[in-house]
C-alpha cells in the first residue's frame, strides 16, 4: 500500500512510487498525487502525510489550525521592541565612552532639533529590519523566530523582499484609527491583520 503513489506528468499517469521516492523527486505543492490513503487525486499540499516533507523545504501551508493568534504575534513584537531598545541602549553607552575618552561632544546627536530625525530613523530601521528578515530563510524577525512564527504567502512559501516591503509599509494602515487593522486578527479565521490581507500573507506557527 505504501508503494502505490501516482503522479500526473504531462497528460500521463506515472508510478507507482513509494513515499520516499515521491519526496526524492522534489515534489511541488501543486502537483496532483493519487494517494493510497485517500484513493483520490489531490494536490500534494492537501496530503497530511507530506506535511513534514514540505516543512523541511521551508513551506508552511497556512491553515486555521496553524495560524498564529494575536497573542503570539504580540509577544514576538514585544521581543523585537525590547531587543531594539537594548541595541540603542548599547549604542548610547558606546557614544558615552567616546565622549568620556575623547572629549567629542555627542549630545548634539540627541538634542530637540534632531528628535524627529531620530524617530524617523528608528521607524525606517524597524521597517527594514522586519522586511529583510521576512524575506530570508528565517521568514521572520528575531521575535518571530523565538516564538516559532513564519511569514508565508498563500502557498506557504517564503515571501520575496518586494512583498515584505509592501507588507510592512501597509502596517501604517493597520495602525491608524487606534490600531483597528491589527484587531482584525481576532475576527479573521486565519488571524490576518489588515496589512496581511493587503499583502496576501499569513503568519503561521510551527507546532513541531
C-alpha positions, 0 to 999 in steps of 0.5 A, spaced: 500 500 500 505 504 501 508 503 494 502 505 490 503 513 489 501 516 482 503 522 479 500 526 473 506 528 468 504 531 462 497 528 460 500 521 463 499 517 469 506 515 472 508 510 478 507 507 482 512 510 487 513 509 494 513 515 499 520 516 499 521 516 492 515 521 491 519 526 496 526 524 492 523 527 486 522 534 489 515 534 489 511 541 488 505 543 492 501 543 486 502 537 483 496 532 483 498 525 487 493 519 487 494 517 494 493 510 497 490 513 503 485 517 500 484 513 493 483 520 490 487 525 486 489 531 490 494 536 490 500 534 494 499 540 499 492 537 501 496 530 503 497 530 511 502 525 510 507 530 506 506 535 511 513 534 514 516 533 507 514 540 505 516 543 512 523 541 511 523 545 504 521 551 508 513 551 506 508 552 511 501 551 508 497 556 512 491 553 515 486 555 521 489 550 525 496 553 524 495 560 524 498 564 529 493 568 534 494 575 536 497 573 542 503 570 539 504 575 534 504 580 540 509 577 544 514 576 538 513 584 537 514 585 544 521 581 543 523 585 537 521 592 541 525 590 547 531 587 543 531 594 539 531 598 545 537 594 548 541 595 541 540 603 542 541 602 549 548 599 547 549 604 542 548 610 547 553 607 552 558 606 546 557 614 544 558 615 552 565 612 552 567 616 546 565 622 549 568 620 556 575 618 552 575 623 547 572 629 549 567 629 542 561 632 544 555 627 542 549 630 545 548 634 539 546 627 536 540 627 541 538 634 542 530 637 540 532 639 533 534 632 531 528 628 535 524 627 529 530 625 525 531 620 530 524 617 530 524 617 523 530 613 523 528 608 528 521 607 524 525 606 517 530 601 521 524 597 524 521 597 517 527 594 514 529 590 519 522 586 519 522 586 511 529 583 510 528 578 515 521 576 512 524 575 506 530 570 508 530 563 510 528 565 517 521 568 514 521 572 520 524 577 525 528 575 531 521 575 535 518 571 530 523 566 530 523 565 538 516 564 538 516 559 532 512 564 527 513 564 519 511 569 514 508 565 508 504 567 502 498 563 500 502 557 498 506 557 504 512 559 501 517 564 503 515 571 501 520 575 496 523 582 499 518 586 494 512 583 498 515 584 505 516 591 503 509 592 501 507 588 507 510 592 512 509 599 509 501 597 509 502 596 517 501 604 517 494 602 515 493 597 520 495 602 525 491 608 524 484 609 527 487 606 534 490 600 531 483 597 528 487 593 522 491 589 527 484 587 531 482 584 525 486 578 527 481 576 532 475 576 527 479 573 521 479 565 521 486 565 519 488 571 524 490 576 518 491 583 520 489 588 515 496 589 512 496 581 511 490 581 507 493 587 503 499 583 502 496 576 501 500 573 507 499 569 513 503 568 519 503 561 521 506 557 527 510 551 527 507 546 532 513 541 531 
